[in-house]
Amino acid sequence: MDVKQRQKQRDFYLKNQVLTASPNKLISLLISGGIKAIKLAEISLDQNDMVKANHELLRAQDIVDELKFSLDHSVESQITVDLDRLYNFITQQLVAANVSKDQEKLPPIVKLLEELLETWNEVSQKQNI
């Protein structure tokens, strides 16, 4: 199987995974995607590939924006307010890391997202979703 066929299969699998996912699973996928993008940016910075690092950091920002847009502000909840603040902070840190190409700023962001993912998955399991 050649590279294009494998990519097509991977794309098909991901598309089906997203189309059939519950809303909670979609949030998990977004958080995981953000973590992956930041880690790829770290690798790119290590390799001095600033174009790829920029691309991945912008992708991570887009993912965090999607997470922020998914918040339900019609429900007055401290959790919504806290998540909104967290997403704003993460976005600020991603922008600062991208502008300065400062790799040191990325591990704390990954840690925040990993903790968020762990918490999100625990809550989803408890809700049986």
C-alpha positions as CSV (number, residue, x, y, z in Angstrom):
1,M,0.0,0.0,0.0
2,D,1.5,3.4,-1.0
3,V,1.6,6.5,1.1
4,K,-1.5,8.1,-0.6
5,Q,-3.6,5.1,0.0
6,R,-2.6,5.0,3.7
7,Q,-3.4,8.7,4.0
8,K,-6.8,8.2,2.4
9,Q,-7.6,5.4,4.8
10,R,-6.4,7.5,7.8
11,D,-8.5,10.5,6.6
12,F,-11.5,8.2,6.1
13,Y,-11.1,6.8,9.6
14,L,-10.8,10.2,11.2
15,K,-13.8,11.6,9.4
16,N,-15.9,8.7,10.5
17,Q,-14.6,9.0,14.1
18,V,-15.6,12.7,14.1
19,L,-19.0,12.2,12.4
20,T,-20.1,9.4,14.8
21,A,-18.7,10.9,18.0
22,S,-20.8,12.2,20.9
23,P,-20.3,15.9,21.9
24,N,-18.2,14.8,24.8
25,K,-16.0,12.7,22.6
26,L,-15.6,15.6,20.2
27,I,-14.2,17.7,23.0
28,S,-11.8,14.9,23.9
29,L,-10.7,14.7,20.3
30,L,-10.2,18.5,20.1
31,I,-8.1,18.6,23.3
32,S,-6.0,15.6,22.1
33,G,-5.5,17.4,18.8
34,G,-4.3,20.5,20.6
35,I,-1.8,18.5,22.6
36,K,-0.6,16.8,19.4
37,A,-0.2,20.1,17.5
38,I,1.8,21.7,20.4
39,K,4.1,18.6,20.6
40,L,4.6,18.8,16.8
41,A,5.5,22.5,17.2
42,E,8.0,21.6,19.9
43,I,9.7,19.0,17.5
44,S,9.6,21.6,14.7
45,L,11.3,24.2,16.9
46,D,13.9,21.6,17.9
47,Q,14.6,21.0,14.2
48,N,14.7,24.8,13.6
49,D,11.7,24.5,11.2
50,M,10.0,27.7,12.0
51,V,7.4,27.4,9.2
52,K,6.1,24.1,10.5
53,A,6.3,25.3,14.1
54,N,4.2,28.3,13.2
55,H,1.7,26.1,11.3
56,E,1.3,23.8,14.3
57,L,1.0,26.6,16.8
58,L,-1.7,28.2,14.7
59,R,-3.5,24.9,14.5
60,A,-3.4,24.6,18.3
61,Q,-4.8,28.1,18.6
62,D,-7.6,27.2,16.2
63,I,-8.4,24.1,18.3
64,V,-8.5,26.1,21.5
65,D,-10.8,28.6,19.7
66,E,-13.1,25.7,18.9
67,L,-13.0,24.6,22.5
68,K,-13.9,28.1,23.6
69,F,-16.8,28.4,21.0
70,S,-18.2,25.1,22.4
71,L,-18.8,26.6,25.8
72,D,-22.5,27.0,26.6
73,H,-22.7,30.6,28.0
74,S,-26.4,30.4,28.3
75,V,-25.8,28.2,31.4
76,E,-24.5,30.4,34.2
77,S,-21.8,28.3,35.7
78,Q,-18.5,28.9,37.3
79,I,-17.1,26.1,35.3
80,T,-17.9,27.9,32.0
81,V,-16.3,31.1,33.3
82,D,-13.2,29.2,34.4
83,L,-12.9,27.3,31.2
84,D,-13.3,30.5,29.2
85,R,-10.4,32.1,31.2
86,L,-8.3,28.9,30.8
87,Y,-8.8,28.9,27.0
88,N,-7.9,32.6,26.9
89,F,-4.8,32.0,28.9
90,I,-3.8,29.1,26.7
91,T,-4.3,31.2,23.6
92,Q,-2.2,34.0,24.9
93,Q,0.6,31.6,25.8
94,L,0.4,30.0,22.3
95,V,0.6,33.4,20.6
96,A,3.5,34.4,22.8
97,A,5.3,31.2,22.1
98,N,4.7,31.5,18.4
99,V,5.9,35.2,18.2
100,S,9.0,34.5,20.3
101,K,9.5,30.9,19.0
102,D,10.1,30.2,22.7
103,Q,9.9,26.4,23.2
104,E,10.0,26.8,27.0
105,K,6.4,28.1,27.0
106,L,5.0,25.0,25.4
107,P,5.4,22.2,28.1
108,P,3.2,24.0,30.6
109,I,0.5,24.4,28.0
110,V,0.7,20.7,27.2
111,K,0.4,19.9,30.9
112,L,-2.7,22.1,31.3
113,L,-4.3,20.4,28.3
114,E,-3.4,16.9,29.4
115,E,-4.9,17.6,32.9
116,L,-8.0,19.1,31.2
117,L,-8.3,16.0,29.0
118,E,-7.9,13.6,32.0
119,T,-10.6,15.5,33.9
120,W,-12.9,15.7,30.9
121,N,-12.6,12.0,30.3
122,E,-13.3,11.2,34.0
123,V,-16.4,13.3,33.9
124,S,-17.6,11.7,30.7
125,Q,-17.1,8.3,32.1
126,K,-19.0,9.1,35.2
127,Q,-21.9,10.4,33.0
128,N,-21.6,7.2,31.0
129,I,-21.2,9.1,27.7
